Amino acid sequence: KALFLQHYPKMTERLLSEIIEQAQSRWSITGISVIHRVGRLLPNDQIVFVGVAAEHRDNAFSAAEFIMDYLKTRATLWKKAEWSDEAQWLGIKQSDLDAASRWDSDD
């Protein structure tokens, strides 16, 4: 029925700035834009936008994947799924943790 995303604004903004700085230090990037919606969202609503500009597409793609993996596993965003008769807070999926672990060796 809906997805509710909650966050602590100042903490989330600080952490997003840190991950953007990390991406800029790992790859040659000319620009990054991250927009993540919060609040109550309906099915098919757009939730996140990650745009990365670079001279070489490999840098842009890698940085965008890095940022998205961070958003899925480490950002201070909490998700609650709402069904017609119940709601449940969602945890991090193992598949998301596995995807994010590929960046650990580069730290």
N, C-alpha and C positions, 0 to 999 in steps of 0.2 A: 504494500500500500504506500509506504513512504520510508525514507531514510533520514534520520536526524543526525547532523554532525555538530558536535560541540567542541569548543577549544577555549584556551586561555589566550586572548588576543596578543598581549605583549610578549608572552613566552613563545607563542607560535611565530610571530613576526621575527623575533630574534633568531629562532632556530632556522627559519627559512632563509634569513640573511646569511647565516653560517653555512648552510648547505650550498647556497649560490656561490659564496666565496670559495668553498672547497672545489666546486665544479670549475670555477675560473682558474684555480691553481693547478688543476689536473689537465685541462685541455685549453687550447687556444680558442677562446670564445670572444666574440665581438658584442654580444648582447644576450641577456636572459630575462624572460618574463614568466612569473609564476602567479597564477590566480587560482585560489581554492575556495570554493563556496562553503558556507556553513549554514546551519539552521535546518529547517525541514525542507526536504527535496522530494519531489514526486518521481515515479519511474520515468526514465528517459530524459530527466533534467541533466544538463551538463554540470559536472562536479568540479573538474580540474582542467586547467590549461597550463601546459608547460611549453614555452617557445624558446628555442635556442638558436642564435645566429652565429655562424663561424665561417671562415674562408673555406674550410673543408668539411663536407657533410659528415664524415666519420666522427669528427670532434663534436659536431652538433648532436648527432644521434646518440653518441656515448654519454654526453653530458645530460641530455634529456632523459635517457634511461636511468642514469645515476640519480637524478633528482626525483624521478617518479618512484624508484625503489625506496628512496629515503622517505618520501611522503607516505608510502604504504606501510612502512615498518617503524619509523622513528619519530615522525612528526607528532606533535601533541594535538592530535585530532581523534576524537572518540566517536564511534558510529553506533547508532541504535536503529535496528530494523523494526518497522512497525507493520504488523499484519492486521487483518480486520478485527481480531479479538485479543491480540497480545503484542508485546514489544520485548525485544531482547538486545542487550548490548553485544556487539560483535568483537571478537578478538582478532589478532593477526593470524593470517593463514600461513601454514607451513610453506606453501609454495612461494609466498611473498618473501618470507625469511630466506629461503633457498636462493631466490633471485638476487636479493640484496647482499648475500654473503660473498658474491663474486667481487665486490668492491673492497672487502676487508683487506685483501692482500696488497691493495694499492695505497693503504693509509700510511 
